[in-house]
Amino acid sequence: MTVSAQFLCRMAGDLAEEHGELAVDIARRAFRDRNVEGDDRRAEFWYLISVLVDDVQRYGLDPEGGPVLH
């Protein structure tokens, strides 16, 4: 399944909104768990979500606007 960058940003925004400061920890824990299990595809997904949640919380990434590359 292919997901868009926009979808990932919205998901990260929802996670940050629902779980606040714990959102990054939740995503990182999911990444570590999937990585230990050898589920590389899901581990990569959760790593990306953890980065986006951090961007939402720290840098004010607009989850509805999606990522912008400079």
N, C-alpha and C positions, 0 to 999 in steps of 0.2 A: 504494500500500500504506500502510495506517495502522498505526503502532506505538504501543504504550502508553508512558506515562512510566515505568512499572515496568520494561519491557523496556529502555528507554534507560539507566536507572540500572544495571541488571545488566550491560549491555554496557560502560558506562563503568567499572564496578567490575572487570570481567574485563580490560579494557585496562590499567587501573592495576595490577592484580595481576601481569599478564604482563610489562609493560614498565617498571614502577616509575616513576622520575622522568622517563623519556623519553616516557611516555604522553601528556602534554599536548602536547609538541612534535610527536609523531606526528599527533595529531588536528588541531593547528593547521596543520601542513604539508598534510594532506589537505584542510582547509578552503581554504587558499590555492590549492592546485592546482586544485580544482574551481571556485573562484571565477574564476581566470584563464581556465579553459576555458569559462566562461559557464554552467556547470551549477549554476544557482542552488539547485535542490532538494537536490542532494547537498552543496553548500557549506553550506547551512543546517543539514543533518543533522550534518556534521562540526563546525561551530561549536558546536552544542548539546552534542555529545559532549565537546568540549574543555572547556566550562564545567562539565559534570558530573564529568569526570575531576578537574578542579581542585577541585571541591567534595568529592569523595571523599578526595583527598590532603590538602587543607588543613584542611577543616572536619569531616572524619569522617563525611560522608554515608554512611549505610548503604545500599549498593547493593541489598540485598534488601528494604529498607523503602520505597524510592522517595522522591521529593521531598516535602517538606512546605512548604506556603505559609503564611506568617504575615501 
